[in-house]
Amino acid sequence: MRKIGRTYTSTNSHVYSKIDRALVNHLWKIKWLQLDVQILDPQYCDHCMLCVNMETHQWNGPKPFKIFKHLANHQDFQELVRLSWNQQVTGGKMECMEKVEDLESKA
């Protein structure tokens, strides 16, 4: 996750450290592509509060390609890839992208 704000999350005035963590699961990473954690200024103790930002940003670029290991282990994975990759697509440079998009639509 991208970090915003302070570099360190804890200090005792002599030692600075990054001991505090923000945790998210893989479903959050899929739902919110722009997840980041904001490291806020310390207020009540020597640790900084962490704030996970889950704002839905409008992304106008292409959707990033992701593959998850559990999908590759699925019993139909090899066959779906073979069918998508062997289909006839015309269009030159976009041929590969169209095959990938076809595969994603079947997942």
TIZA-200079 format. One record per residue (C-alpha): residue number from 0; residue in one letter; x, y, z. Coordinates in steps of 0.05 Angstrom, whole numbers, plus 5000, padded with zeros to 4 digits. Last residue first. Layout:
BEGIN
ATOM  num  residu     X     Y     Z
ATOM  NUM       A     X     Y     Z
...
This chain:
BEGIN
ATOM  num  residu     X     Y     Z
ATOM  106       A  4737  4689  4700
ATOM  105       K  4706  4685  4631
ATOM  104       S  4708  4761  4620
ATOM  103       E  4782  4761  4639
ATOM  102       L  4798  4711  4584
ATOM  101       D  4763  4753  4532
ATOM  100       E  4800  4814  4556
ATOM   99       V  4866  4777  4549
ATOM   98       K  4849  4755  4479
ATOM   97       E  4828  4826  4460
ATOM   96       M  4893  4853  4488
ATOM   95       C  4935  4805  4447
ATOM   94       E  4900  4823  4382
ATOM   93       M  4905  4898  4395
ATOM   92       K  4971  4903  4357
ATOM   91       G  4942  4875  4293
ATOM   90       G  4867  4878  4292
ATOM   89       T  4839  4810  4277
ATOM   88       V  4820  4757  4328
ATOM   87       Q  4815  4683  4316
ATOM   86       Q  4808  4643  4381
ATOM   85       N  4869  4603  4403
ATOM   84       W  4886  4647  4463
ATOM   83       S  4816  4647  4492
ATOM   82       L  4806  4572  4484
ATOM   81       R  4876  4555  4512
ATOM   80       V  4868  4602  4572
ATOM   79       L  4799  4573  4588
ATOM   78       E  4826  4502  4582
ATOM   77       Q  4886  4515  4628
ATOM   76       F  4842  4547  4681
ATOM   75       D  4786  4496  4684
ATOM   74       Q  4812  4457  4744
ATOM   73       H  4829  4520  4784
ATOM   72       N  4902  4524  4805
ATOM   71       A  4915  4585  4761
ATOM   70       L  4856  4620  4795
ATOM   69       H  4886  4608  4864
ATOM   68       K  4951  4640  4842
ATOM   67       F  4917  4706  4826
ATOM   66       I  4926  4741  4760
ATOM   65       K  4921  4816  4752
ATOM   64       F  4919  4860  4691
ATOM   63       P  4911  4934  4708
ATOM   62       K  4848  4965  4680
ATOM   61       P  4865  5014  4625
ATOM   60       G  4865  5087  4641
ATOM   59       N  4807  5131  4661
ATOM   58       W  4809  5115  4735
ATOM   57       Q  4756  5151  4776
ATOM   56       H  4780  5145  4847
ATOM   55       T  4738  5106  4896
ATOM   54       E  4763  5129  4963
ATOM   53       M  4789  5074  5008
ATOM   52       N  4838  5114  5051
ATOM   51       V  4868  5074  5108
ATOM   50       C  4884  5121  5166
ATOM   49       L  4942  5107  5212
ATOM   48       M  4950  5142  5279
ATOM   47       C  5021  5160  5298
ATOM   46       H  5053  5131  5360
ATOM   45       D  5088  5171  5415
ATOM   44       C  5022  5187  5450
ATOM   43       Y  4964  5235  5447
ATOM   42       Q  4974  5273  5383
ATOM   41       P  5023  5240  5335
ATOM   40       D  5018  5267  5264
ATOM   39       L  4980  5223  5215
ATOM   38       I  5008  5168  5171
ATOM   37       Q  4959  5161  5113
ATOM   36       V  4951  5092  5085
ATOM   35       D  4934  5081  5012
ATOM   34       L  4884  5041  4971
ATOM   33       Q  4876  5064  4899
ATOM   32       L  4853  4998  4868
ATOM   31       W  4794  4993  4917
ATOM   30       K  4753  4930  4904
ATOM   29       I  4812  4885  4886
ATOM   28       K  4857  4909  4942
ATOM   27       W  4798  4904  4991
ATOM   26       L  4787  4832  4970
ATOM   25       H  4861  4817  4980
ATOM   24       N  4859  4836  5054
ATOM   23       V  4879  4901  5087
ATOM   22       L  4926  4914  5146
ATOM   21       A  4956  4979  5170
ATOM   20       R  5021  4973  5208
ATOM   19       D  5058  5007  5265
ATOM   18       I  5132  4992  5277
ATOM   17       K  5162  5042  5229
ATOM   16       S  5214  5071  5277
ATOM   15       Y  5246  5135  5302
ATOM   14       V  5293  5133  5362
ATOM   13       H  5313  5191  5406
ATOM   12       S  5248  5230  5417
ATOM   11       N  5211  5165  5435
ATOM   10       T  5186  5159  5364
ATOM    9       S  5133  5119  5326
ATOM    8       T  5102  5118  5257
ATOM    7       Y  5161  5141  5214
ATOM    6       T  5160  5171  5145
ATOM    5       R  5104  5220  5156
ATOM    4       G  5050  5233  5105
ATOM    3       I  5024  5185  5052
ATOM    2       K  5042  5111  5046
ATOM    1       R  5024  5070  4985
ATOM    0       M  5000  5000  5000
